[in-house]
């Protein structure tokens, strides 16, 4: 009985704190925010390149870890294969950057690109080529160009939104690729490396 009473008190206190927290947030939200004239603290150009480079390295490392005969593997008939996912990532870079007017490479056909090859070496080459293309396009933008409006994408859409889409898309397909790898018993190389460092650190502490 005492245990039940204690539990009831804990729940009641928790609910009260939750309500108070919600009330304070709502009250705060009612205040009219003052105009913010400070310089932005987030460098979208630098951060997006940093993030995309890290993801690119993981794509290439994972592609290198996948056996060549697994590049045609797919989890179901209606899913992309390993090869198609990696090529999709490469092709999406051209397509997404094209939304803000960056010309696609000569000869690139987005309709056929994903199924153009299952050759491991060629796919890794395409990942690297599309990353160099992406890096050059973003490096060539100045800060003002990130705020350039793109009315065809939406009333307030701008070039920075396009770069954000590129980053989000990259992370989505990296997660997909990792799931594919795990399904085939392939441990991502960065996980192998992290476990190795953890083991070395543990040994050093003994």
N, C-alpha and C positions, 0 to 999 in steps of 0.2 A: 504494500500500500504506500509506504514511504517512497519507494522507488518510483511508483507511478506519479506521486505528487511532485517529486523533484523534476521528473521529465516534463510534466505539465508546466511547471514554472519556467523551465528552460525554453520551452516552445513559446510561451507567452512573452517572455522577455525578448526572444528573437524576433517575434512578429512586431513588437513595439519598436524595436530598433530599426527594423526594416521600414516601418511606416514613417518613422522620424526621418530616416535617410531619404525616403522618397519625397517627403514634404519639403525637405531642405533643397533638394534638387529642383523640384517644381518651382519653389519660391525663387531660387536663383535664376531659373530660366525666365521668370517674369520680368527681371530687370533688363532694361534696354542696354545692350552692350555699347560701350564707348567706342568711338572710331579708333581703329588701330593703325597708327602711322609708323610703326616699327618695321625694320627690314625683315623679310622672311628669314626664318631660322633654318628652313629646309632647302637644301641645294638639290633640286630634282635632277638636274643634269648629272652631277657627280654621283648621287646616290643610285640613280637608275643604271648608270654604266657599271658601277660597283656591283650592284645586285645581279644584273644581266651577265656580267663576266663570271661571277661565281656559279650561276646556274649553267652557263655554257660549259664551264669546266666539268661540272657534274654530268652533263649530257655526254660529253666526249669520253669521260672516264667510264661511264656506264656502257656506252656503245663499244668501247674497247674490251670491256669485261664480258660482253655477250658473245658466245660462240657464233661463228659465221653461219652455221646451219640453223641457228635459232632466229635469224632475222625475218624469216617468213612465218614464225609462230604468232598465233593470235588467240586470245582467250575464248573467243566464240566466233562463229561465221560472220556475224554482223559487226565485229570490232576491227579496229586497225591492227595490223601486225606490228612487230617491233620496227621493221623498216619503215612502214608507213607513218608511225608516230614520229620517228626521228626526222623523216622528210617533211612531215606536216609542220613540225617545229621550224624547220628551215624555211619552208614556203610561207608560213604565217608571218615571219619577219618581213618578207617582201610585201605581203598583202597588207599587213597592219600599218607599216610605215607609208605605204601607198595612200592610205586614208588621209595623210596630211601632205600629199603631193610629191613624195619621194619617188622618182621613176624606178620601176622594176628593172632588173638586169635584162639585157638583150637576150631574146630567146626563151625567157622564162614563161612557162605555161602552167598556171595554177591548177588547171583542170586535170592535167596528166602527171604533174610533178610527183605526187605522193606514191604513185605506182610505177615510177620510172626506173627503179632499180632495187634489187635486194642485196647488192654487193656491199659488204661491210666497209671496205676501204673507201668506196665512192660516197657512201652515206656519211662517213666521218668527214670527208672532204667537203661535202655540201654543208654540214653543220658549221665547219670552220669558215667557209666562204660567206655564208649568210650572217655569221657573227661579225666578220670584218665589215660587211656591208652595213650592218646595224650600228656598229661602233662608229663608223665614219659618218653616218647620217646624224647620229645624236651629238657627236663631237662637233659637227659643223653648225649646230644650233646655238644661238646666243640666248641669254636668259629671256629677252623680250619675245623671242620666237616661241618659247614654251607657252606664252599667254596669247599667242595668235589665235583669234577666233576662227572656227571652222563651221559656219552656219549650216552646211549640208549635213552635219552630224548631229546638230541640235542647237537650240538658241544660244546656249552658253558654252558649248563644247569648244575646246581649244586643243592645240598641239600637245600640250602636257597630258591631256586626257588620253591621247593616242599612245604616248609613251607608257602611261600607266597601264593601259590595256595590254601592251606588249609584255610588261613585267608580269602581270597577273596570268596571262596566257602561258608564259614560260614556266611559271611555278605549277600551274595546273597539269601541264604535260610532263613535267619532271616527276610529279607524284604518280601519274599514270605509268611512266616508264619504270619507276621503282616497284610498283605493284606487279608489273609484268615480270621484272627480274626476280622478285621474291617468289612468284608463282613457279618459276623455273629453277628455284634453288640457288639463285645468284645473289650474293650479298653485295650491296653497293660498295665500291672501293673506298669511299670516304668513311663508311662504317667499319670496314676492315682496319683502316688506318687508325681510327679513333680507338678501337679495341686494343690494337697493338700498343699505342701510346699509354693507354690506361694500364695495361699489363706491365709495361716497362716501369711506369711510375710506381706501381704497387711493389714490384721487385726491389726498386731502389729504396723503398721505405722500410724494407725488412731488416 
